[in-house]
Amino acid sequence: MLLQTNLKHLETADDIKSAIEKEENLIICCGRMGPMCLPVYAAMEEMESSGEYKNVVFTDLAFDTEDAKLIRMLPEVRTFRGLPFTLYFKNGKVVKATASIQSKEQLVDNVQEVF
């Protein structure tokens, strides 16, 4: 199941593992096409298309897929209750994780903080 965004879609466990291993600065937004997730996807799309964050790879992942358990089971998100889960990876390590709706300003702050 693909999310209806213009972000790069991660679909399989291999996609997830490969992106985490390969990308220096990676954001994975794991969610659904719902009211708490849509603003985050839109902000990420806007950030990506602005060209200001060429050093960051913006991706999405459908929360309800079997392969998304790789993200859902990470210690950094196990206690999260709100969607989406937004994870920031630097050189294969989680450096920040947030849950629930985030504004573009919050996402920009997070990117500037960790990347």
MIKE-656663 format. One record per atom (N, C-alpha, C, O): residue number from 0; residue in one letter; atom name; x, y, z. Coordinates in steps of 0.05 Angstrom, whole numbers. Layout:
! residues N
NUM  A  CA  X  Y  Z
...
//
This chain:
! residues 115
0  M  N  17  -24  0
0  M  CA  0  0  0
0  M  C  18  25  0
0  M  O  34  29  18
1  L  N  14  42  -20
1  L  CA  29  67  -21
1  L  C  13  90  -11
1  L  O  -11  91  -15
2  L  N  26  108  3
2  L  CA  13  132  12
2  L  C  11  151  -12
2  L  O  28  150  -30
3  Q  N  -9  167  -13
3  Q  CA  -13  186  -35
3  Q  C  1  212  -30
3  Q  O  -11  232  -25
4  T  N  28  211  -32
4  T  CA  44  235  -28
4  T  C  64  236  -51
4  T  O  65  218  -68
5  N  N  78  258  -53
5  N  CA  99  261  -73
5  N  C  127  254  -61
5  N  O  147  260  -74
6  L  N  127  243  -38
6  L  CA  152  235  -25
6  L  C  161  208  -36
6  L  O  146  193  -48
7  K  N  187  202  -32
7  K  CA  196  175  -39
7  K  C  183  155  -21
7  K  O  184  159  4
8  H  N  171  134  -32
8  H  CA  157  114  -16
8  H  C  176  91  -9
8  H  O  190  80  -26
9  L  N  176  84  16
9  L  CA  189  59  25
9  L  C  167  39  28
9  L  O  147  43  41
10  E  N  170  16  15
10  E  CA  149  -4  14
10  E  C  156  -30  28
10  E  O  138  -42  41
11  T  N  180  -38  26
11  T  CA  188  -64  37
11  T  C  209  -61  59
11  T  O  221  -40  62
12  A  N  213  -83  74
12  A  CA  234  -83  94
12  A  C  261  -77  81
12  A  O  277  -63  93
13  D  N  266  -88  58
13  D  CA  291  -83  44
13  D  C  294  -53  37
13  D  O  316  -42  39
14  D  N  272  -40  28
14  D  CA  273  -12  22
14  D  C  280  4  47
14  D  O  297  22  46
15  I  N  268  -3  69
15  I  CA  273  11  95
15  I  C  302  8  103
15  I  O  316  28  109
16  K  N  311  -17  104
16  K  CA  339  -22  112
16  K  C  359  -9  93
16  K  O  378  3  103
17  S  N  354  -10  68
17  S  CA  372  2  48
17  S  C  374  32  52
17  S  O  396  44  52
18  A  N  351  45  55
18  A  CA  351  74  59
18  A  C  366  82  84
18  A  O  382  101  84
19  I  N  361  67  106
19  I  CA  374  74  132
19  I  C  405  70  129
19  I  O  420  86  139
20  E  N  413  49  115
20  E  CA  441  43  112
20  E  C  455  62  92
20  E  O  478  70  97
21  K  N  441  70  71
21  K  CA  453  84  49
21  K  C  453  115  53
21  K  O  472  128  46
22  E  N  431  125  64
22  E  CA  428  155  65
22  E  C  440  167  90
22  E  O  436  157  113
23  E  N  456  187  86
23  E  CA  469  201  109
23  E  C  448  215  127
23  E  O  448  212  151
24  N  N  430  230  114
24  N  CA  409  245  128
24  N  C  382  237  117
24  N  O  376  243  94
25  L  N  367  222  133
25  L  CA  342  210  124
25  L  C  320  216  143
25  L  O  323  215  168
26  I  N  296  223  132
26  I  CA  272  225  148
26  I  C  253  204  138
26  I  O  247  203  114
27  I  N  242  188  156
27  I  CA  221  169  149
27  I  C  196  178  165
27  I  O  196  179  190
28  C  N  175  184  150
28  C  CA  150  192  162
28  C  C  131  168  159
28  C  O  122  162  137
29  C  N  125  155  181
29  C  CA  109  130  181
29  C  C  81  136  190
29  C  O  77  142  214
30  G  N  62  135  172
30  G  CA  35  143  179
30  G  C  14  132  161
30  G  O  18  112  147
31  R  N  -9  146  161
31  R  CA  -32  140  144
31  R  C  -41  165  129
31  R  O  -29  186  133
32  M  N  -61  162  112
32  M  CA  -72  186  99
32  M  C  -94  197  116
32  M  O  -117  197  108
33  G  N  -86  208  139
33  G  CA  -106  218  158
33  G  C  -99  247  166
33  G  O  -78  258  158
34  P  N  -117  260  182
34  P  CA  -114  288  188
34  P  C  -89  296  204
34  P  O  -80  319  202
35  M  N  -78  278  219
35  M  CA  -53  284  234
35  M  C  -28  281  217
35  M  O  -8  293  222
36  C  N  -30  264  196
36  C  CA  -7  258  179
36  C  C  -5  277  155
36  C  O  17  284  147
37  L  N  -27  284  143
37  L  CA  -27  299  119
37  L  C  -11  325  121
37  L  O  4  331  102
38  P  N  -14  341  142
38  P  CA  2  365  144
38  P  C  32  360  145
38  P  O  48  376  136
39  V  N  40  338  157
39  V  CA  68  331  159
39  V  C  79  324  131
39  V  O  100  333  123
40  Y  N  64  307  116
40  Y  CA  72  301  89
40  Y  C  74  326  72
40  Y  O  94  329  57
41  A  N  54  344  74
41  A  CA  55  368  59
41  A  C  79  386  65
41  A  O  92  397  48
42  A  N  85  388  91
42  A  CA  109  404  99
42  A  C  134  391  89
42  A  O  153  405  80
43  M  N  136  364  90
43  M  CA  160  351  80
43  M  C  163  355  50
43  M  O  185  359  40
44  E  N  140  353  35
44  E  CA  141  357  6
44  E  C  150  386  0
44  E  O  166  390  -19
45  E  N  140  405  15
45  E  CA  148  433  11
45  E  C  177  437  16
45  E  O  191  451  2
46  M  N  187  425  38
46  M  CA  216  427  45
46  M  C  233  415  23
46  M  O  253  426  15
47  E  N  225  391  14
47  E  CA  240  378  -7
47  E  C  241  394  -33
47  E  O  262  397  -45
48  S  N  218  404  -41
48  S  CA  217  419  -66
48  S  C  230  446  -65
48  S  O  236  458  -86
49  S  N  234  457  -41
49  S  CA  247  483  -38
49  S  C  276  483  -47
49  S  O  286  504  -55
50  G  N  288  460  -47
50  G  CA  316  458  -54
50  G  C  335  465  -31
50  G  O  360  463  -34
51  E  N  325  474  -9
51  E  CA  342  482  14
51  E  C  353  458  29
51  E  O  373  461  43
52  Y  N  341  435  25
52  Y  CA  349  412  41
52  Y  C  358  389  23
52  Y  O  349  366  27
53  K  N  375  395  4
53  K  CA  385  375  -15
53  K  C  401  353  -1
53  K  O  404  331  -12
54  N  N  411  359  23
54  N  CA  426  339  38
54  N  C  408  320  54
54  N  O  418  302  68
55  V  N  382  323  52
55  V  CA  363  306  67
55  V  C  346  290  47
55  V  O  336  301  27
56  V  N  342  265  53
56  V  CA  324  248  37
56  V  C  298  245  53
56  V  O  297  236  76
57  F  N  276  254  41
57  F  CA  249  254  53
57  F  C  234  230  43
57  F  O  230  226  18
58  T  N  224  212  61
58  T  CA  210  188  53
58  T  C  184  185  69
58  T  O  182  196  91
59  D  N  166  169  59
59  D  CA  143  160  74
59  D  C  141  130  75
59  D  O  154  116  59
60  L  N  126  121  94
60  L  CA  122  92  98
60  L  C  94  88  109
60  L  O  86  101  129
61  A  N  78  70  97
61  A  CA  51  65  106
61  A  C  53  50  133
61  A  O  65  28  134
62  F  N  41  61  153
62  F  CA  42  50  180
62  F  C  31  22  183
62  F  O  42  6  198
63  D  N  10  16  168
63  D  CA  -4  -9  173
63  D  C  7  -33  157
63  D  O  -6  -54  157
64  T  N  29  -30  144
64  T  CA  40  -53  129
64  T  C  57  -70  148
64  T  O  67  -61  169
65  E  N  60  -95  141
65  E  CA  75  -114  157
65  E  C  104  -104  159
65  E  O  116  -106  181
66  D  N  115  -94  137
66  D  CA  144  -86  138
66  D  C  149  -61  155
66  D  O  171  -57  164
67  A  N  128  -45  160
67  A  CA  131  -21  176
67  A  C  138  -28  205
67  A  O  145  -11  221
68  K  N  135  -54  213
68  K  CA  142  -62  240
68  K  C  171  -56  246
68  K  O  178  -52  269
69  L  N  188  -55  225
69  L  CA  216  -48  230
69  L  C  218  -20  243
69  L  O  236  -16  259
70  I  N  200  -3  236
70  I  CA  200  24  248
70  I  C  184  24  273
70  I  O  192  35  294
71  R  N  160  12  273
71  R  CA  142  12  296
71  R  C  155  -1  321
71  R  O  148  6  343
72  M  N  174  -19  317
72  M  CA  186  -33  340
72  M  C  212  -20  350
72  M  O  224  -30  369
73  L  N  221  1  337
73  L  CA  245  15  347
73  L  C  240  25  375
73  L  O  218  35  381
74  P  N  260  24  393
74  P  CA  257  33  420
74  P  C  249  62  422
74  P  O  235  71  440
75  E  N  258  78  402
75  E  CA  252  107  403
75  E  C  222  113  399
75  E  O  213  136  405
76  V  N  207  94  388
76  V  CA  178  100  382
76  V  C  159  81  396
76  V  O  135  84  393
77  R  N  169  62  411
77  R  CA  151  42  423
77  R  C  129  53  440
77  R  O  107  42  442
78  T  N  134  76  453
78  T  CA  113  88  471
78  T  C  96  108  456
78  T  O  77  119  468
79  F  N  101  114  431
79  F  CA  86  134  416
79  F  C  57  124  412
79  F  O  53  100  407
80  R  N  38  142  413
80  R  CA  10  136  409
80  R  C  -2  151  386
80  R  O  -23  143  375
81  G  N  10  173  378
81  G  CA  -1  190  356
81  G  C  14  186  330
81  G  O  38  183  330
82  L  N  -1  187  308
82  L  CA  12  185  282
82  L  C  14  213  270
82  L  O  -1  231  277
83  P  N  33  217  252
83  P  CA  53  198  243
83  P  C  77  196  262
83  P  O  81  214  280
84  F  N  93  175  259
84  F  CA  119  173  272
84  F  C  138  185  252
84  F  O  140  176  229
85  T  N  153  206  260
85  T  CA  173  218  242
85  T  C  200  213  255
85  T  O  206  222  277
86  L  N  217  198  240
86  L  CA  243  191  250
86  L  C  265  204  233
86  L  O  263  204  208
87  Y  N  285  214  247
87  Y  CA  307  227  234
87  Y  C  332  209  238
87  Y  O  339  203  261
88  F  N  344  200  216
88  F  CA  367  182  217
88  F  C  391  197  207
88  F  O  390  210  186
89  K  N  413  195  222
89  K  CA  439  207  214
89  K  C  458  183  213
89  K  O  464  171  233
90  N  N  469  178  189
90  N  CA  488  156  185
90  N  C  478  130  198
90  N  O  493  115  211
91  G  N  452  123  193
91  G  CA  441  98  202
91  G  C  431  96  230
91  G  O  421  75  239
92  K  N  433  118  245
92  K  CA  424  118  273
92  K  C  401  138  277
92  K  O  401  160  265
93  V  N  382  131  293
93  V  CA  360  149  300
93  V  C  371  171  317
93  V  O  382  166  339
94  V  N  369  196  308
94  V  CA  379  219  324
94  V  C  356  235  335
94  V  O  360  252  352
95  K  N  332  230  325
95  K  CA  308  244  336
95  K  C  283  229  326
95  K  O  283  218  304
96  A  N  263  229  342
96  A  CA  237  217  335
96  A  C  215  233  347
96  A  O  216  241  370
97  T  N  195  239  331
97  T  CA  171  254  341
97  T  C  146  238  333
97  T  O  146  222  314
98  A  N  125  244  347
98  A  CA  99  232  341
98  A  C  78  254  338
98  A  O  80  275  351
99  S  N  59  249  322
99  S  CA  35  265  318
99  S  C  41  288  299
99  S  O  63  290  286
100  I  N  22  306  296
100  I  CA  24  328  277
100  I  C  48  346  284
100  I  O  53  352  307
101  Q  N  61  355  263
101  Q  CA  83  374  266
101  Q  C  79  396  244
101  Q  O  71  390  222
102  S  N  85  421  251
102  S  CA  83  442  232
102  S  C  109  442  215
102  S  O  129  429  222
103  K  N  109  457  193
103  K  CA  133  459  177
103  K  C  155  471  194
103  K  O  178  463  192
104  E  N  149  491  210
104  E  CA  169  504  227
104  E  C  182  484  246
104  E  O  206  484  250
105  Q  N  166  466  257
105  Q  CA  177  445  275
105  Q  C  195  426  260
105  Q  O  216  419  270
106  L  N  187  418  236
106  L  CA  203  401  220
106  L  C  229  414  212
106  L  O  251  402  214
107  V  N  228  440  204
107  V  CA  252  454  198
107  V  C  271  456  222
107  V  O  295  452  219
108  D  N  260  462  245
108  D  CA  276  463  270
108  D  C  289  436  275
108  D  O  313  435  282
109  N  N  274  414  271
109  N  CA  285  388  276
109  N  C  308  382  256
109  N  O  329  372  264
110  V  N  304  388  231
110  V  CA  325  384  210
110  V  C  350  400  217
110  V  O  372  390  215
111  Q  N  346  425  224
111  Q  CA  369  442  231
111  Q  C  383  432  256
111  Q  O  408  435  258
112  E  N  368  421  274
112  E  CA  380  411  299
112  E  C  397  386  295
112  E  O  419  383  306
113  V  N  387  367  278
113  V  CA  400  341  276
113  V  C  418  337  252
113  V  O  435  320  251
114  F  N  413  354  231
114  F  CA  429  351  206
114  F  C  446  375  202
114  F  O  461  377  182
//
